[in-house]
Amino acid sequence: TEEVHTELVRQMIAQRKFYAARAHLDALALEYGETPEILLLQADCMRHLGEVPQARAIYQALLDGPYGAEAAHGMGLLLAGDHLDIALGYLERAVNLRPTQATTRNDLGYAMILAGQYGNAFRQLATAMELAPADQRAPRNISLLHYAARNREPADSVSFHHCVPSSHPPVLHAPTCHPPPS
């Protein structure tokens, strides 16, 4: 079915198999037409593959439809490297449309760190952490936020309590997580 095949494509994208995902999306489009969901997944693949103009055009076309939040999120990620101020607007729009989407809040929080908006970043990241406690991205970004704001002690605490691995850039000197003594 279309649903099963689309889920397979999502898994391929999560596994960073973008070319295979594109082939399956082409097959889905032949069988079911270019639905908004298929177009969104195509744009996501294009974004990862560096096909910026094509991805941007698709996201733009989807912004006012049923996948508007996802398109705004994708557009925000697409633009974050070169146009952070515009990207923040798209990410905020995505959060407003899907307020319980932890991944979007995490990405908005990270972009806010890059923009130096530390207070707003903390609120987004804390919300993401509470919405998806098993996802380690928000705690990592909260730790990064504390380091960026030069709050070393809270950063160490977040890293330790959430067992955040020391995968930050070396300049941050993030601590490694050690299990508590028995």
Secondary structure, DSSP 8 states (H G I E B T S, - for coil): -HHHHHHHHHHHHHTT-HHHHHHHHHHHHHHH---HHHHHHHHHHHHHTT-HHHHHHHHHHHTTSTTHHHHHHHHHHHHTTT-HHHHHHHHHHHHHHSTT-HHHHHHHHHHHHHTT-HHHHHHHHHHHHHH-TT-SHHHHHHHHHHHHTT-HHHHHHHHHHTT--S-S-GGG----------
